[in-house]
C-alpha cells in the first residue's frame, strides 16, 4: 500500500504530459464555445400604434461547420423568441405575451442563390402569422437579414396595464433539433454548432401610457 501511495505522489512524466494535454483541450473547447456568441444584443422597445415592437441588431458569426452544412444543401433554422412577463412581488412572474420568429436559411446549388424563409407570429395563436420569402446572391446578404430585427410586434398594448412592471426576455439560437437526425447526433457536445444570444430589459412605463 505504501508503494502505491508513493507512485501517485510522483506521477510519471508521460502521465503528467497526458493530464496537461487533456486540460488544454478542455480549455480550448470552452474558449471556442464562449467565442461563438459573447455579445448580448441591445433591445430597442417602442410603441407603434396599439402594439409594443422590438428592434435589435444581432452580433454573431456563422461557424465553418454550419456553412459547410448549408453548402451541402442542409437547411439551417434560427429561432428568435420573446416573452413579456409581468413582475409580481407576491407570486411568480406572469407571462402575458409570447412572440416567435423562425428563419429558415438554405442554399440552392443549381441557382447558386440563398433563400431565407421567415415566419413570425404569436405562438399562442393558431394562425401561422406572417410568412416572407427572400432570395439573396450571397451568404453575407442573407445573414445580414437574419441579424437585423426591425419593428417586430411582441405584444398588444391591451395585454399590458399602465402602472405595472414588465420585463422583456429575448432569446435567439440555432435550432439543432430541426437538423436531419444523423446530424443531430453528430452535433452533440460540439460547440461549433452553438449559436445562442439572450437579453432582458425592462419595459418603460412611458410606452404604456
Backbone as CSV, one residue per row, in Angstrom:
resi,resn,N_x,N_y,N_z,CA_x,CA_y,CA_z,C_x,C_y,C_z
1,UNK,0.833,-1.204,0.000,0.000,0.000,0.000,0.863,1.246,0.000
2,UNK,1.954,1.213,0.778,2.868,2.363,0.816,3.480,2.596,-0.556
3,UNK,3.771,1.525,-1.289,4.391,1.657,-2.612,3.431,2.336,-3.594
4,UNK,2.112,1.994,-3.556,1.107,2.595,-4.438,0.959,4.079,-4.145
5,UNK,0.917,4.445,-2.875,0.796,5.852,-2.500,1.987,6.646,-2.998
6,UNK,3.165,6.092,-2.924,4.379,6.758,-3.371,4.327,7.018,-4.871
7,UNK,3.775,6.079,-5.647,3.711,6.238,-7.097,2.767,7.362,-7.493
8,UNK,1.625,7.519,-6.790,0.672,8.560,-7.137,1.146,9.931,-6.710
9,UNK,2.013,10.004,-5.737,2.564,11.297,-5.343,3.483,11.835,-6.418
10,UNK,4.126,10.958,-7.165,5.046,11.388,-8.206,4.667,10.702,-9.519
11,UNK,3.669,11.255,-10.232,3.241,10.633,-11.486,4.351,10.653,-12.524
12,UNK,4.329,9.670,-13.372,5.324,9.563,-14.430,5.232,10.762,-15.359
13,UNK,6.353,11.116,-16.010,6.322,12.258,-16.938,5.284,12.100,-18.034
14,UNK,5.085,10.866,-18.536,4.093,10.645,-19.589,2.692,10.957,-19.078
15,UNK,2.406,10.579,-17.819,1.088,10.836,-17.248,0.873,12.329,-17.060
16,UNK,1.934,13.026,-16.606,1.802,14.476,-16.410,1.548,15.165,-17.738
17,UNK,2.231,14.739,-18.789,2.016,15.344,-20.100,0.610,15.058,-20.618
18,UNK,0.115,13.854,-20.360,-1.232,13.495,-20.802,-2.282,14.326,-20.088
19,UNK,-2.112,14.505,-18.764,-3.070,15.319,-17.997,-3.044,16.773,-18.463
20,UNK,-1.861,17.278,-18.769,-1.740,18.652,-19.255,-2.428,18.816,-20.604
21,UNK,-2.267,17.817,-21.484,-2.898,17.874,-22.793,-4.418,17.879,-22.672
22,UNK,-4.959,17.035,-21.787,-6.405,16.994,-21.571,-6.913,18.335,-21.061
23,UNK,-6.169,18.941,-20.126,-6.582,20.241,-19.579,-6.595,21.315,-20.661
24,UNK,-5.585,21.313,-21.525,-5.522,22.310,-22.593,-6.654,22.118,-23.598
25,UNK,-6.971,20.875,-23.908,-8.071,20.613,-24.831,-9.397,21.085,-24.250
26,UNK,-9.607,20.853,-22.963,-10.840,21.300,-22.316,-10.953,22.814,-22.341
27,UNK,-9.839,23.487,-22.047,-9.845,24.945,-22.091,-10.120,25.450,-23.498
28,UNK,-9.599,24.764,-24.495,-9.827,25.169,-25.882,-11.287,25.033,-26.273
29,UNK,-11.926,23.929,-25.849,-13.344,23.731,-26.147,-14.182,24.814,-25.498
30,UNK,-13.884,25.151,-24.231,-14.633,26.193,-23.545,-14.445,27.540,-24.210
31,UNK,-13.226,27.832,-24.613,-12.960,29.118,-25.257,-13.706,29.231,-26.571
32,UNK,-13.745,28.137,-27.353,-14.457,28.162,-28.620,-15.942,28.331,-28.404
33,UNK,-16.496,27.680,-27.371,-17.927,27.799,-27.092,-18.279,29.218,-26.697
34,UNK,-17.393,29.882,-25.928,-17.682,31.232,-25.494,-17.487,32.235,-26.615
35,UNK,-16.637,31.911,-27.605,-16.349,32.865,-28.662,-17.410,32.893,-29.740
36,UNK,-18.327,31.912,-29.766,-19.355,31.885,-30.790,-20.287,33.080,-30.646
37,UNK,-20.727,33.333,-29.434,-21.648,34.449,-29.207,-21.414,34.986,-27.806
38,UNK,-20.733,36.105,-27.700,-20.400,36.649,-26.389,-21.046,38.001,-26.144
39,UNK,-21.559,38.635,-27.181,-22.108,39.967,-27.041,-23.624,39.916,-26.942
40,UNK,-24.166,40.329,-25.803,-25.611,40.339,-25.624,-26.220,41.437,-26.488
41,UNK,-27.323,41.154,-27.175,-27.932,42.170,-28.041,-28.574,43.296,-27.233
42,UNK,-28.572,44.487,-27.805,-29.253,45.632,-27.218,-30.668,45.691,-27.784
43,UNK,-31.640,45.749,-26.913,-33.037,45.746,-27.341,-33.577,47.170,-27.375
44,UNK,-34.248,47.505,-28.449,-34.915,48.793,-28.572,-36.414,48.551,-28.583
45,UNK,-37.092,49.011,-27.557,-38.523,48.792,-27.407,-39.257,50.094,-27.697
46,UNK,-40.280,50.006,-28.540,-41.043,51.188,-28.927,-42.531,50.871,-28.959
47,UNK,-43.303,51.938,-28.936,-44.746,51.817,-29.094,-45.110,52.206,-30.521
48,UNK,-45.824,51.330,-31.203,-46.250,51.591,-32.572,-47.735,51.302,-32.670
49,UNK,-48.500,52.380,-32.786,-49.959,52.295,-32.794,-50.427,51.597,-31.510
50,UNK,-51.047,50.457,-31.631,-51.577,49.761,-30.444,-50.739,48.543,-30.075
51,UNK,-49.429,48.610,-30.336,-48.582,47.451,-30.068,-47.227,47.900,-29.542
52,UNK,-46.528,46.960,-28.906,-45.138,47.148,-28.495,-44.272,46.399,-29.499
53,UNK,-43.271,47.088,-30.066,-42.417,46.467,-31.075,-40.970,46.463,-30.595
54,UNK,-40.208,45.515,-31.107,-38.810,45.331,-30.711,-37.908,45.405,-31.940
55,UNK,-36.784,46.083,-31.786,-35.755,46.120,-32.820,-34.408,45.808,-32.179
56,UNK,-33.559,45.106,-32.909,-32.224,44.794,-32.395,-31.313,44.390,-33.550
57,UNK,-30.022,44.480,-33.314,-29.007,44.040,-34.280,-28.170,42.960,-33.606
58,UNK,-28.240,41.741,-34.125,-27.541,40.622,-33.516,-26.102,40.556,-34.013
59,UNK,-25.209,40.197,-33.113,-23.785,40.090,-33.454,-23.341,38.646,-33.249
60,UNK,-23.197,37.910,-34.342,-22.683,36.542,-34.278,-22.086,36.191,-35.632
61,UNK,-21.169,35.236,-35.629,-20.557,34.740,-36.847,-21.016,33.305,-37.084
62,UNK,-21.111,32.946,-38.345,-21.537,31.599,-38.695,-20.332,30.668,-38.668
63,UNK,-20.324,29.655,-37.789,-19.192,28.705,-37.753,-19.017,28.000,-39.089
64,UNK,-17.788,27.597,-39.372,-17.481,26.967,-40.660,-18.245,25.658,-40.860
65,UNK,-18.486,24.902,-39.782,-19.208,23.636,-39.937,-20.656,23.882,-40.341
66,UNK,-21.230,24.980,-39.854,-22.605,25.317,-40.234,-22.653,25.753,-41.696
67,UNK,-21.674,26.552,-42.111,-21.618,26.981,-43.515,-21.411,25.780,-44.433
68,UNK,-20.581,24.838,-44.028,-20.366,23.629,-44.835,-21.667,22.841,-44.998
69,UNK,-22.440,22.748,-43.917,-23.714,22.037,-43.980,-24.671,22.732,-44.951
70,UNK,-24.690,24.058,-44.916,-25.544,24.806,-45.841,-25.147,24.551,-47.291
71,UNK,-23.841,24.574,-47.563,-23.358,24.359,-48.929,-23.666,22.951,-49.433
72,UNK,-23.874,22.019,-48.515,-24.232,20.650,-48.882,-25.741,20.470,-49.040
73,UNK,-26.481,21.588,-48.909,-27.925,21.524,-49.127,-28.750,21.284,-47.879
74,UNK,-28.159,21.404,-46.700,-28.888,21.186,-45.448,-29.407,22.529,-44.931
75,UNK,-30.716,22.717,-44.821,-31.259,23.987,-44.323,-30.930,24.179,-42.835
76,UNK,-30.755,25.426,-42.456,-30.487,25.787,-41.063,-31.609,26.697,-40.582
77,UNK,-32.082,26.448,-39.387,-33.193,27.233,-38.851,-32.743,27.987,-37.603
78,UNK,-32.968,29.299,-37.627,-32.724,30.149,-36.467,-34.076,30.498,-35.846
79,UNK,-34.097,30.577,-34.523,-35.335,30.897,-33.813,-35.089,32.069,-32.870
80,UNK,-35.931,33.091,-32.995,-35.934,34.215,-32.056,-37.239,34.156,-31.262
81,UNK,-37.132,34.299,-29.954,-38.315,34.190,-29.093,-38.296,35.318,-28.066
82,UNK,-39.466,35.881,-27.828,-39.616,36.954,-26.848,-40.760,36.615,-25.906
83,UNK,-40.502,36.739,-24.620,-41.538,36.627,-23.601,-41.662,37.967,-22.890
84,UNK,-42.884,38.447,-22.768,-43.157,39.642,-21.968,-43.807,39.164,-20.678
85,UNK,-43.149,39.411,-19.566,-43.626,38.919,-18.275,-43.913,40.087,-17.343
86,UNK,-44.905,39.928,-16.525,-45.248,40.943,-15.525,-44.641,40.541,-14.188
87,UNK,-43.908,41.463,-13.603,-43.270,41.204,-12.318,-44.305,41.304,-11.199
88,UNK,-44.293,40.302,-10.305,-45.234,40.281,-9.181,-44.464,39.958,-7.907
89,UNK,-44.518,40.844,-6.944,-43.773,40.648,-5.705,-44.386,39.563,-4.833
90,UNK,-45.684,39.315,-5.006,-46.384,38.368,-4.140,-46.436,36.963,-4.725
91,UNK,-45.976,36.806,-5.966,-46.064,35.496,-6.620,-45.036,35.452,-7.744
92,UNK,-44.951,34.333,-8.418,-44.025,34.237,-9.546,-44.452,35.168,-10.676
93,UNK,-43.492,35.609,-11.455,-43.803,36.483,-12.581,-44.770,35.790,-13.548
94,UNK,-45.638,36.602,-14.172,-46.660,36.075,-15.058,-46.322,36.418,-16.507
95,UNK,-46.283,35.419,-17.362,-46.046,35.652,-18.779,-47.348,36.097,-19.426
96,UNK,-47.320,37.276,-20.048,-48.561,37.819,-20.599,-48.545,37.861,-22.129
97,UNK,-47.388,37.680,-22.754,-47.323,37.661,-24.221,-46.068,36.925,-24.660
98,UNK,-46.180,36.225,-25.777,-45.051,35.495,-26.354,-45.069,35.672,-27.868
99,UNK,-43.911,35.923,-28.435,-43.783,36.024,-29.889,-42.592,35.181,-30.326
100,UNK,-42.693,34.601,-31.509,-41.619,33.757,-32.020,-41.412,34.011,-33.505
101,UNK,-40.158,34.022,-33.905,-39.792,34.213,-35.309,-38.837,33.100,-35.707
102,UNK,-39.188,32.398,-36.792,-38.359,31.295,-37.288,-37.815,31.678,-38.657
103,UNK,-36.506,31.527,-38.817,-35.833,31.881,-40.064,-35.129,30.650,-40.630
104,UNK,-35.605,30.199,-41.774,-35.041,29.001,-42.420,-34.134,29.441,-43.566
105,UNK,-32.848,29.168,-43.411,-31.855,29.571,-44.398,-31.392,28.337,-45.177
106,UNK,-31.389,28.442,-46.497,-30.981,27.309,-47.327,-30.227,27.814,-48.551
107,UNK,-29.454,26.895,-49.147,-28.663,27.212,-50.342,-29.092,26.288,-51.470
108,UNK,-29.254,26.877,-52.667,-29.665,26.102,-53.834,-28.519,26.063,-54.839
109,UNK,-27.823,24.933,-54.936,-26.634,24.836,-55.799,-26.917,25.126,-57.269
110,UNK,-28.111,24.743,-57.774,-28.401,24.935,-59.199,-28.446,26.417,-59.569
111,UNK,-29.059,27.218,-58.714,-29.157,28.657,-58.979,-28.051,29.446,-58.290
112,UNK,-27.321,28.773,-57.354,-26.280,29.415,-56.572,-26.806,30.641,-55.818
113,UNK,-28.010,30.470,-55.315,-28.626,31.565,-54.565,-29.033,31.051,-53.192
114,UNK,-29.121,31.993,-52.274,-29.520,31.698,-50.904,-30.974,32.098,-50.710
115,UNK,-31.703,31.289,-49.978,-33.125,31.550,-49.760,-33.407,31.607,-48.257
116,UNK,-34.135,32.628,-47.864,-34.493,32.806,-46.459,-36.008,32.863,-46.339
117,UNK,-36.540,31.937,-45.568,-37.970,31.907,-45.280,-38.172,32.374,-43.849
118,UNK,-38.962,33.411,-43.680,-39.196,33.985,-42.352,-40.668,33.841,-42.004
119,UNK,-40.939,33.212,-40.878,-42.304,33.065,-40.378,-42.363,33.659,-38.989
120,UNK,-43.334,34.520,-38.764,-43.428,35.186,-37.467,-44.875,35.268,-37.034
121,UNK,-45.081,35.273,-35.749,-46.421,35.367,-35.193,-46.385,34.979,-33.742
122,UNK,-47.480,35.191,-33.059,-47.576,34.818,-31.664,-47.815,33.319,-31.576
123,UNK,-46.980,32.639,-30.827,-47.077,31.177,-30.761,-48.340,30.720,-30.053
124,UNK,-48.988,31.606,-29.301,-50.212,31.224,-28.598,-51.403,31.177,-29.542
125,UNK,-51.243,31.749,-30.764,-52.337,31.773,-31.713,-52.283,30.553,-32.617
126,UNK,-53.425,30.193,-33.163,-53.489,29.042,-34.060,-52.998,29.397,-35.453
127,UNK,-52.976,30.664,-35.797,-52.546,31.074,-37.124,-51.044,30.961,-37.255
128,UNK,-50.599,30.916,-38.488,-49.173,30.806,-38.763,-48.467,32.153,-38.713
129,UNK,-49.236,33.238,-38.628,-48.618,34.552,-38.626,-48.209,34.947,-40.031
130,UNK,-47.247,35.836,-40.139,-46.790,36.316,-41.433,-45.643,35.459,-41.942
131,UNK,-45.599,35.254,-43.257,-44.520,34.486,-43.873,-43.914,35.323,-44.993
132,UNK,-42.599,35.282,-45.106,-41.891,36.067,-46.103,-40.750,35.240,-46.668
133,UNK,-40.625,35.218,-47.999,-39.538,34.518,-48.670,-38.663,35.530,-49.398
134,UNK,-37.345,35.405,-49.213,-36.407,36.293,-49.874,-35.259,35.479,-50.463
135,UNK,-34.762,35.934,-51.605,-33.609,35.320,-52.242,-32.430,36.285,-52.208
136,UNK,-31.216,35.727,-52.053,-30.009,36.539,-51.937,-28.919,35.951,-52.826
137,UNK,-28.065,36.844,-53.302,-26.945,36.423,-54.134,-25.796,35.852,-53.306
138,UNK,-25.642,36.339,-52.075,-24.522,35.915,-51.234,-25.001,35.520,-49.848
139,UNK,-24.195,34.712,-49.176,-24.494,34.325,-47.801,-24.427,35.533,-46.877
140,UNK,-23.513,36.447,-47.131,-23.380,37.637,-46.288,-24.658,38.459,-46.303
141,UNK,-25.276,38.603,-47.467,-26.525,39.372,-47.556,-27.649,38.676,-46.796
142,UNK,-27.704,37.352,-46.897,-28.749,36.604,-46.195,-28.577,36.714,-44.684
143,UNK,-27.331,36.589,-44.204,-27.079,36.681,-42.767,-27.350,38.081,-42.242
144,UNK,-27.124,39.099,-43.057,-27.417,40.472,-42.627,-28.899,40.620,-42.309
145,UNK,-29.743,39.956,-43.086,-31.182,39.993,-42.820,-31.537,39.207,-41.571
146,UNK,-30.875,38.073,-41.365,-31.115,37.277,-40.163,-30.736,38.078,-38.908
147,UNK,-29.622,38.783,-38.975,-29.116,39.507,-37.808,-29.952,40.747,-37.470
148,UNK,-30.672,41.271,-38.439,-31.404,42.522,-38.225,-32.885,42.247,-37.963
149,UNK,-33.355,42.655,-36.801,-34.770,42.544,-36.440,-35.304,43.961,-36.261
150,UNK,-36.318,44.290,-37.028,-36.811,45.667,-37.036,-38.323,45.708,-36.815
151,UNK,-38.734,46.463,-35.796,-40.152,46.721,-35.511,-40.980,45.435,-35.486
152,UNK,-40.494,44.488,-34.715,-41.182,43.205,-34.545,-42.223,43.358,-33.433
153,UNK,-43.472,43.100,-33.772,-44.539,43.195,-32.780,-44.415,42.057,-31.772
154,UNK,-44.294,42.430,-30.497,-44.138,41.404,-29.465,-45.309,41.362,-28.489
155,UNK,-46.146,42.397,-28.488,-47.305,42.404,-27.581,-48.270,43.496,-28.002
156,UNK,-49.539,43.281,-27.719,-50.546,44.321,-27.880,-50.572,45.186,-26.626
157,UNK,-50.883,46.464,-26.806,-50.981,47.339,-25.632,-52.095,46.888,-24.694
158,UNK,-53.083,46.205,-25.239,-54.170,45.708,-24.394,-53.697,44.602,-23.451
159,UNK,-52.524,44.010,-23.749,-52.000,42.945,-22.886,-51.325,43.494,-21.633
160,UNK,-50.891,44.747,-21.692,-50.154,45.338,-20.581,-50.973,46.449,-19.943
161,UNK,-50.807,46.637,-18.656,-51.566,47.636,-17.920,-50.652,48.762,-17.466
162,UNK,-51.069,50.009,-17.627,-50.273,51.133,-17.129,-50.040,50.997,-15.624
163,UNK,-48.842,51.270,-15.198,-48.514,51.141,-13.779,-47.900,49.813,-13.409
164,UNK,-48.037,48.825,-14.273,-47.428,47.524,-13.998,-45.958,47.508,-14.391
165,UNK,-45.206,46.577,-13.821,-43.793,46.414,-14.143,-43.623,45.181,-15.024
166,UNK,-43.018,45.398,-16.192,-42.900,44.328,-17.166,-41.444,44.156,-17.593
167,UNK,-41.094,42.910,-17.888,-39.761,42.558,-18.345,-39.867,41.865,-19.698
168,UNK,-38.995,42.283,-20.629,-38.942,41.660,-21.941,-37.726,40.729,-21.982
169,UNK,-37.965,39.449,-22.212,-36.902,38.441,-22.243,-36.739,37.931,-23.671
170,UNK,-35.544,38.122,-24.233,-35.276,37.808,-25.630,-34.265,36.676,-25.733
171,UNK,-34.499,35.736,-26.657,-33.572,34.638,-26.914,-33.462,34.400,-28.422
172,UNK,-32.250,34.084,-28.863,-32.003,33.761,-30.268,-31.033,32.593,-30.314
173,UNK,-31.328,31.596,-31.147,-30.441,30.443,-31.220,-30.625,29.690,-32.537
174,UNK,-29.615,28.888,-32.840,-29.705,27.954,-33.957,-30.408,26.706,-33.435
175,UNK,-31.466,26.309,-34.113,-32.279,25.177,-33.654,-31.733,23.871,-34.240
176,UNK,-30.899,23.181,-33.470,-30.303,21.928,-33.959,-31.318,20.794,-33.990
177,UNK,-32.463,20.940,-33.317,-33.469,19.882,-33.319,-34.140,19.747,-34.681
178,UNK,-33.977,20.753,-35.553,-34.572,20.691,-36.882,-33.621,20.119,-37.934
179,UNK,-32.419,19.771,-37.518,-31.464,19.174,-38.445,-31.824,17.714,-38.719
180,UNK,-31.332,17.138,-39.817,-31.539,15.696,-40.038,-31.029,14.895,-38.842
181,UNK,-31.691,13.792,-38.557,-31.389,13.017,-37.351,-29.910,12.649,-37.218
182,UNK,-29.261,12.134,-38.261,-27.831,11.790,-38.100,-26.978,12.997,-37.745
183,UNK,-27.328,14.154,-38.290,-26.550,15.351,-37.994,-26.812,15.843,-36.578
184,UNK,-28.040,15.637,-36.085,-28.343,15.999,-34.698,-27.434,15.239,-33.739
185,UNK,-27.269,13.945,-34.002,-26.414,13.117,-33.148,-24.971,13.598,-33.225
186,UNK,-24.544,13.979,-34.433,-23.173,14.431,-34.613,-22.871,15.757,-33.948
187,UNK,-23.912,16.570,-33.694,-23.687,17.879,-33.070,-23.640,17.809,-31.550
188,UNK,-23.963,16.663,-30.966,-23.964,16.550,-29.515,-22.572,16.842,-28.962
189,UNK,-22.511,17.812,-28.063,-21.242,18.175,-27.453,-20.330,18.997,-28.336
190,UNK,-20.792,19.382,-29.537,-19.981,20.154,-30.462,-20.269,21.643,-30.280
191,UNK,-19.318,22.382,-29.753,-19.512,23.808,-29.513,-19.607,24.602,-30.799
192,UNK,-19.111,24.041,-31.930,-19.173,24.757,-33.203,-20.610,25.003,-33.648
193,UNK,-21.551,24.217,-33.148,-22.948,24.382,-33.523,-23.702,25.273,-32.545
194,UNK,-23.015,25.810,-31.573,-23.674,26.613,-30.548,-23.730,28.076,-30.971
195,UNK,-24.927,28.528,-31.304,-25.182,29.952,-31.540,-26.348,30.327,-30.633
196,UNK,-26.085,31.124,-29.627,-27.111,31.450,-28.645,-26.877,32.848,-28.100
197,UNK,-27.900,33.675,-28.172,-27.852,35.041,-27.661,-29.095,35.280,-26.815
198,UNK,-28.952,36.050,-25.754,-30.098,36.353,-24.905,-29.923,37.719,-24.265
199,UNK,-31.049,38.322,-23.912,-31.036,39.628,-23.256,-32.371,39.831,-22.554
200,UNK,-32.359,40.654,-21.534,-33.575,41.000,-20.799,-33.574,42.504,-20.542
201,UNK,-34.752,43.100,-20.652,-34.838,44.547,-20.492,-36.207,44.925,-19.963
202,UNK,-36.232,45.901,-19.079,-37.498,46.375,-18.523,-38.265,47.168,-19.566
203,UNK,-39.581,47.022,-19.543,-40.452,47.774,-20.438,-40.781,49.101,-19.757
204,UNK,-40.354,50.190,-20.365,-40.521,51.510,-19.749,-41.993,51.891,-19.627
205,UNK,-42.317,52.521,-18.493,-43.715,52.865,-18.207,-44.297,53.839,-19.213
206,UNK,-43.452,54.754,-19.757,-43.975,55.757,-20.678,-44.495,55.159,-21.975
207,UNK,-44.060,53.947,-22.312,-44.544,53.292,-23.522,-45.988,52.807,-23.362
208,UNK,-46.419,52.670,-22.114,-47.732,52.078,-21.850,-48.817,53.130,-21.645
209,UNK,-48.450,54.402,-21.656,-49.434,55.455,-21.389,-50.231,55.802,-22.635
